[in-house]
């Protein structure tokens, strides 16, 4: 057990993790300095107190510090620090951004998620839609031939009562002003 390679699964289960688990094959917790000799080498993921079994001899140990949700890893080779990433959040954000590239939510189309015409505009796919009159303000109204749901095409801010306040509200939201304070503007 001196070399660390003969550790039983129960001993590993008793160790506390320093890094999040890989998620769907993605793990971004390593030295991210491309000039470092250990760039891309995954460090030992476990905290190893003195009475714990030793790490494998070829494992990179490094130093993990910082308060919760702000932890960082300090590479023992180059002494550069990098934030510890939540691998699951990275994968979910990647999938969300990939979905946005495949489907543009601003394109007027059928709003039903399971509908075949979802994401296809009436201009590009007129066979899936029929005109369904106009709204009270005169914007064209369409009905999906597949699921019979209706939607209208017009300015995105057509329902805003005070569209002149949009810029001020967006600035406040970006600077972390609470909705309760924005409400009184």
N, C-alpha and C positions, 0 to 999 in steps of 0.2 A: 504494500500500500504506500510505499515511499515515493513511487513514481507518479502517483495520482491517476493512473490509467485503470486501476482495478477497484474503482469506487462502486459500491453497490447502489442500486436505484433508491433504496430507502435512505441511504446517507445523502444522496443528492436531493431527495424530496425534503429532507430536514433543513437544507441550506436555504437562506433567503436570497432572492434575486436582486441584483443591482440594476439590471437593465430589463426593459419590457421584452416579452417574448416576440419572436418574429411572427409576422402575420401574412399569410398567403405567400410565403417565400420572401417577404421583404423585411430586411433588418438594416437600419441606417445608423446603428450605434457602434461606431468605430472611429478611429482617428481620421478626420476628414481633411487633413493637411496633405495635399498631393506630393509635397516634397519630402515627406516623412518616409522612413524606411518601413514603417509598420502601417502605411496607408492601406485601408481596406481590410486590415487584419482584425477579426473580431476578438475583443477582450474576454476574459473569464467572466461569465455573467453572474457569478455567485459571490456573495459576501463570505469571506472565509475567516471566521474567528480562530484564535490560536488552537482550540481543541477540535476544530473541524478537519476533515481530510484535506490534504494539500491539493493545489491546482495542478493540472498536467504541466510538465516541465516546459513545454513549448507555448503555453498560454500567456497572453499578454495581460498583465494585471491592471496597471494604471491606477487612477485615483478618481473616485466619484464623490462629489461634494455639492453643497447647495441645499436650499430649503425645498420643501415639497413642490413639485411642478416647475421648479427652476434648477433642477440638478444639471450638472455638467460633468463631463469626463475629461480628465487631464491625461494626455498621452505620456507614458514614461520615457519615450524615445525623444520626442521633440518638445515636450512641455507645453504644447498648445492645448487649449481647451475647446470643447465643442458641446453644445447643448444636447442632452439626451432626448431623443425623439420618441413619440408614441407611434409605433409602427402601424397600428390599426388605423389611427387618425390619418396618417399619410396615405394609406391605401384607399380609405374612404374618400378623401379629398381628391385623389387622383381619379377615382371612378366618377365623382361628381363633375369634375372639370372635363373629363372625356365625354361624358353624357352631354354636357353643354355644347361641345363641338359637334356632336352628332345631331342634336336637336336644338333649334333656336326657339326659346320660349316666347320671343317677341313676334314671331311670324304668326299672323292670324290663321288659325286652323281649328279643327275639331278639338275640344278640350277633354274629351273622354280618353283616359290613359290607355285602355285596352283596344280602342278603335283603330282599325287599319289606317284611316285617314288622319290620325293624330300626327301633327307635325307637318302635314302637307297643306300648302296654301291653296286657296281657291284659284289664284292666278296660274299656278303651275300644274294643278290637278283639278280642273273644273268638272271632271266626270264624277267626283265624289260629293259635290255640293250643288245646291240650287238656291237661287235668290229667294229670300223670305221677307221681302219688304224693306222698310227703313225704320230706324229708331225715331223717337220723338224729336231728336235734334237733327235728323236727316242722314245719319250714318247708315251705310248698307248693312243689311242683316242677312245671314246665310243659315241654311240648315244642312246638316250632314245627311247624305242619302243612306249611309250605312247604319247609324245609330239614332238618327232623328234629333240630335241635340242641336241647339241654335247658338250662334255667336254673332257679334257685330264687329265691324272694322271701322276704326276711327282713331282719333288722337288718344294716346294712352292716358292723358290727364282730363279726358272729357267728363269724368264724374267728380273731379275735384271742385269743391265749392270755391276755394281761394287758391287757384294755381299760381298766383303771384307770390305766395308764401313758400312754394316748394324749395327754392334755393336756400332760404334761411333754415328751413326744417332739416334739409339734408346736411347742411353744415353743422347744425347742432347734434344730429345723430352721429356724425363722424367724430365729433369732439366729446362724445360720451355724456351729453346732457340727457337727463332722464326724461321719459315721456311725460311725466307729471309736470315738469317745468316747461317743456315745449308746449303743452296744452294751453298754457296761459298766454302765449305769444299772439 
